[in-house]
């Protein structure tokens, strides 16, 4: 492994910004400050910002089983191109990750191909509790409370109660009410336009599921994470649960994330994009979009994750009810948030908190998610003044498109380091280059798992 010094960067640490150098040895940050040379490779970072690598705790890299959409090599190439050094992959693959045997096979696939670090969620079913309790080293358990992509579904209260009563690790939920969805599917069966997706999977459907999951976490004193929140109604349900946790002096903890597509798009996007922006949960009203920004800035929502869910353009071009739900996002999340900071929608230091510090804290990652001596050298160097237009042809995801094509964004990653390896470089002209084909990513250690 090549040792490395990054020179004269503005370094974003948990204690604040400081100018200086960072020494990396054997994949670990060993010194921060005025570093003397000892023959290492050196990178001039003057005028640029050094951040901890982004942790995207919600992606779908599709392997095993659906690799025509994505696999660990293409997904991780997209990740590091966007400054993402760690991803957590969801269990709704083919077959789903509902047994320890399947989990071990997926670990082998990721270990052989990934350019970024990874964690692998285990999947909950109504009847696999024994396997759930045997799974080790995972960042958490994923529960789909309503139908989405794949075959995983736990929608009956008695099955949810059994899981919450017995599993003491992190529980992350796709929170939608299956009964209400079925009712509304029938109600809107005559509609074929993509915008009906947001009416079928409405805000109450999401809020009811948040309230149920939160209640079970409260009763059993569990760590619960609400995935891809998108509505004011969910925020109200979340606030009520948190207040009850405090009132009962419970050891439960409930955290939440929001995705870029729910921060930067609303239902008006159907007019341009049609089924390309069909996703679960769906796009929401402009009022909901603004509410999610307020919640993020006020600390009511803890972190950002992408729900990166690639599908080929021909699949997305099918009529509503045939087109799959989901959009890619792992490569564009950081530029979108840098641009939002540039435009005064949030602070740059908050973006570091939402996309690195908080995911590491919530999922209890060992020595990752921050720039500190002794921490893993997962880093992203940022040119906060660089302005570029997002294009489909520069996307490294196998799906080959992005809903952000045509957007002019200010602030881009120009260098990504994973475990001390430089895996991506960008100059002022081209789309940047992946600098290695070596699988340098490792499975991240989860404290206490």
HELIX and SHEET records of a PDB file:
HELIX    1   1 UNK A   72  UNK A   81  1                                  10    
HELIX    2   2 UNK A  100  UNK A  113  1                                  14    
HELIX    3   3 UNK A  129  UNK A  134  1                                   6    
HELIX    4   4 UNK A  157  UNK A  166  1                                  10    
HELIX    5   5 UNK A  178  UNK A  187  1                                  10    
HELIX    6   6 UNK A  196  UNK A  200  1                                   5    
HELIX    7   7 UNK A  203  UNK A  220  1                                  18    
HELIX    8   8 UNK A  232  UNK A  247  1                                  16    
HELIX    9   9 UNK A  260  UNK A  264  1                                   5    
HELIX   10  10 UNK A  269  UNK A  273  1                                   5    
HELIX   11  11 UNK A  274  UNK A  277  5                                   4    
HELIX   12  12 UNK A  286  UNK A  298  1                                  13    
HELIX   13  13 UNK A  313  UNK A  316  1                                   4    
HELIX   14  14 UNK A  333  UNK A  342  1                                  10    
HELIX   15  15 UNK A  348  UNK A  352  1                                   5    
HELIX   16  16 UNK A  353  UNK A  357  3                                   5    
HELIX   17  17 UNK A  358  UNK A  362  1                                   5    
HELIX   18  18 UNK A  392  UNK A  394  5                                   3    
SHEET    1   A 4 UNK A  28  UNK A  33  0                                        
SHEET    2   A 4 UNK A  16  UNK A  25 -1                                        
SHEET    3   A 4 UNK A   4  UNK A  13 -1                                        
SHEET    4   A 4 UNK A  41  UNK A  44  1                                        
SHEET    1   B 8 UNK A  28  UNK A  33  0                                        
SHEET    2   B 8 UNK A  16  UNK A  25 -1                                        
SHEET    3   B 8 UNK A   4  UNK A  13 -1                                        
SHEET    4   B 8 UNK A  49  UNK A  52  1                                        
SHEET    5   B 8 UNK A 379  UNK A 389 -1                                        
SHEET    6   B 8 UNK A 408  UNK A 418 -1                                        
SHEET    7   B 8 UNK A 421  UNK A 425 -1                                        
SHEET    8   B 8 UNK A 433  UNK A 434 -1                                        
SHEET    1   C 4 UNK A 117  UNK A 120  0                                        
SHEET    2   C 4 UNK A  84  UNK A  89  1                                        
SHEET    3   C 4 UNK A  54  UNK A  60  1                                        
SHEET    4   C 4 UNK A 308  UNK A 309  1                                        
SHEET    1   D 6 UNK A 122  UNK A 123  0                                        
SHEET    2   D 6 UNK A 141  UNK A 144  1                                        
SHEET    3   D 6 UNK A 171  UNK A 174  1                                        
SHEET    4   D 6 UNK A 223  UNK A 226  1                                        
SHEET    5   D 6 UNK A 253  UNK A 258  1                                        
SHEET    6   D 6 UNK A 303  UNK A 304  1                                        
END                                                                             
